[in-house]
Amino acid sequence: MNQTPIESRNGGGLRAVSESGPLPDLCHHAEYRIYVNGQYVVSVGNLGRNAQRAFEFYQRRRRGKSVEIRPLACKVPGCTWGQS
């Protein structure tokens, strides 16, 4: 399965990329995933507010480690979610 991350938000460590505002909601076919030190940990669904809470939780619990949240794009052909 080919997974295409559409953006990466990284917290902690020297590799911090972005801390700009709340995460947007994604299409129900897409998902946010959390990675700690580059290793996949958990999928946190498609709702931005839930993903943000989980991201902050892992940042607190994994102090000193790189915590990233990566949204994966919708793979459904013809999906027009959010394009109106």
C-alpha positions as CSV (number, residue, x, y, z in Angstrom):
1,M,0.0,0.0,0.0
2,N,1.5,3.3,-1.0
3,Q,1.0,6.0,1.7
4,T,1.5,9.6,0.8
5,P,1.9,12.0,3.8
6,I,0.5,15.4,2.9
7,E,2.2,17.3,5.7
8,S,4.3,16.6,8.7
9,R,4.0,18.3,12.1
10,N,6.9,17.6,14.3
11,G,7.2,18.5,18.0
12,G,10.2,18.3,20.3
13,G,13.8,17.8,19.5
14,L,15.8,19.8,17.1
15,R,13.6,18.7,14.1
16,A,10.6,20.8,15.0
17,V,8.9,21.9,11.8
18,S,5.6,23.6,12.5
19,E,3.4,24.6,15.4
20,S,0.9,26.7,13.5
21,G,-2.7,26.5,14.8
22,P,-5.1,23.6,15.3
23,L,-5.1,20.7,12.9
24,P,-7.9,20.6,10.3
25,D,-10.4,17.8,10.0
26,L,-9.7,15.4,7.2
27,C,-11.9,13.3,4.8
28,H,-13.3,10.3,6.6
29,H,-11.1,8.1,4.3
30,A,-7.9,9.8,5.5
31,E,-6.3,9.7,8.9
32,Y,-3.7,11.2,11.2
33,R,-0.9,9.0,12.5
34,I,1.5,9.6,15.4
35,Y,5.2,8.6,15.1
36,V,7.7,8.6,18.0
37,N,11.4,8.7,17.0
38,G,10.3,7.9,13.4
39,Q,8.4,4.7,14.5
40,Y,4.6,4.5,13.9
41,V,2.7,4.4,17.2
42,V,-1.0,4.9,16.7
43,S,-3.6,6.1,14.3
44,V,-5.7,8.9,15.8
45,G,-8.5,9.2,13.2
46,N,-9.5,12.0,10.9
47,L,-10.8,14.7,13.3
48,G,-8.2,17.5,13.9
49,R,-9.2,18.2,17.5
50,N,-8.8,14.6,18.5
51,A,-5.5,14.3,16.7
52,Q,-4.3,17.5,18.3
53,R,-5.1,16.1,21.8
54,A,-3.4,12.8,21.1
55,F,-0.3,14.7,19.7
56,E,-0.1,16.8,22.8
57,F,-0.5,13.7,25.0
58,Y,2.4,11.9,23.3
59,Q,4.6,15.1,23.5
60,R,4.0,15.1,27.3
61,R,4.5,11.4,27.8
62,R,7.6,11.0,25.5
63,R,9.7,13.9,26.7
64,G,13.0,14.2,25.0
65,K,11.8,12.1,22.0
66,S,10.8,13.3,18.6
67,V,7.0,13.2,18.3
68,E,5.4,13.7,14.8
69,I,1.9,13.7,13.5
70,R,1.4,12.9,9.8
71,P,-1.8,13.1,8.0
72,L,-2.3,10.5,5.3
73,A,-4.3,11.6,2.2
74,C,-7.6,10.1,1.0
75,K,-7.0,7.3,-1.5
76,V,-10.6,7.0,-2.7
77,P,-10.8,8.0,-6.4
78,G,-13.3,10.8,-7.0
79,C,-13.6,11.8,-3.4
80,T,-14.5,15.5,-3.3
81,W,-14.6,16.0,0.4
82,G,-13.8,19.6,1.3
83,Q,-13.8,20.8,-2.3
84,S,-17.0,22.8,-2.4
